[in-house]
Amino acid sequence: MTRPAARSGSRASADRLARLLNLVPYLLARPGIEIAEAAGDLGVTERQLREDLELLWVCGLPGYGPGDLIDMAFDGDRVTITYDAGIDRPLRLTPDEALALVVALRMLAETPGVANREAVERALAKIEDAGDLVGAPVAVRLPGDTPRVEALRAAVEGGKALRITYYTAARDETTERVIDPLRMLMVGGRAYVEAWCRRAEAVRLFRADRIDAVTELEEPATVPPQAVPHDLTEGVFRPSTDLPLITLRIGRGERWITEYYPCERVEAGDGDQWLVSLRVTDLGWARRFVLGLGPEVTVVAPVELAEQVRATAAAALDAYAVPAAVPRPPEVDPERAPSGDPAVAGRTQ
């Protein structure tokens, strides 16, 4: 027999999985069946059936030792299952298994950016019908799934251009833009709208929690041919050599930076200190980032960033240095004050 050939496409994989799950009970009911006859019954070629049989040969129960794998015997062009590894009937889900699949599919359906949402909903309907789970009391909500995200998803699916008010953290500014949505997606637990920004004349990612207002326009979204979605397999932020490089000296309590942000260099320094170099969008963002880290962080480079941090920290300390006005005690009429009032006694001595 030949090695199984790889088949591309999620549809082909799903079809093959369904065929494999039913192949063992089919063969158990027909010991010694000719491969040509079985292929005709299953609607596949003899070559594909032989590849399926070879794949079954290395399937079985967890542990996957020789005694746990599916085994079969060949007599010329006839095949007989000699050990079924427990797969002796078509797949039937237990109530717990069906409920787990319903939860997973509902979560997938709620995830922004799912390419074929209709297929997910069809699969969900079939499982609910088969397992009597229609209307099951299960509510699925993703961590970043808010009413704003739901409204954005509906607007994007509507195919209209949007006017948004957006806060850009890197520049600490709020702007108004008109965008032509491409898709919604979830990355790192946060929802984003990827769209052609008419102001920037480029494809941009807009974090849903930074969109302060959104208005659906009457005109349809018009995405130009040069608008290409970003490759987000390595995350939203992809540092490049044209971005500013900063170097920080950090203590043990701030080492989480090296796990949370893409760093170009991490070196051990004196004692528990590390030298960390990373790219940032701009020095304004870096200044706010460093000020929020605490006393275990020192800016090594660039000098400009160190001066900005020093100036901002000094201004904050100056604000605290202004003495607050001490409130005067209330005036008390000695004739109306009760006897023994310490406020009266203090002024009459």
C-alpha positions, 0 to 999 in steps of 0.5 A: 500500500502507499502512504496516505497523500495529504489532502488540502482544504478543511472540507476534504479533511471533514469528509475524510474524518466522517468517512473514517469514523464510519469505515470500521463499523462498515467493515466489521459488518462485512468481513472479507469484503472486496476493496473494490466493492467497499469503495463503490459503497463508500463513493471513493476510489480504490486508491483512496480507500487503501489510503484510508485503511493505512491511516486506520492502521495507526489509529486507536486508543490513547497510549497508541501501543500495538495492542491499542491500535486498529488491526486488519487482515488482507487476503488478496483484494479482501479486507477484514477488521481483526481488532476495532479498538472500540470503534465498533459503531458509528459515532454517537455523542453522550449528552456531556460531549454534545453539550461541550461541542455546543459551547465550543461552536457557540463560542466560535460563532461569537468570535469576530473574524470567523471566515465561514460563520454559516457553516458553524451555525449549520453544524451547531443546529445539527448537533442541537437537533441530534442531541435534543439540545435546542434552546439549551441554557448555555450562554457563551460570552468571550472576554472582549465581547461587549455591546460595542463589539456586537454593534461593530460586528453588525455594522461591519456585516452591513457592508457600509462605510463607518465614521468613528471617533478613535483614541490612538494610544501611541500619540495620546490623541482622539481623531475622527475617521471614515473607514471602509471595513474589511473584517472583524477579528479577535487577537490576544483576547481583544476585538479589532476592526480591520479597515481601509482608513480614508484619512491614512489612505492605508489599511489600519487596525482599530481596537474596539475598546478605543472606538469612542463612537461609531456611525453607520453611513449611507454609502457602501464600504468601498475598499480599494484594490491595494487594500490587503489584510495584515498577516497577524500570525505573529501578533498585532505589533510587528516591530521593524528596524525603522521604529525607535529602539529603547534600552531599559535596565529592569529589576526582577519585578519587571521581567514580565516585560520580556514575555509580554513585549517583543524584545530584540535583546535581553542581557543579564546585568549587575545582580538581578538587573537585566538590560532589555532592548525593544522597538516602540511605535514612538517615544511618547508612548515609551515615556508613558510606558516607563512612567507606569513601570515603577522605580525598578526601571531605568532608561539607558537609551536613548538620552531623549527618552531619559530626559522626557521621563525625568522632566515629566516625573519632576513636574509631577513631584512639583505638583505634590510639593505645593502645600495645601491650605490649612482650613481654619477652625470654625468660629464659635460664639462663647455665649452659645457654646456648651460649657466645657467646649474645648474650642472655647476653652482653648481661646479663653485661657 
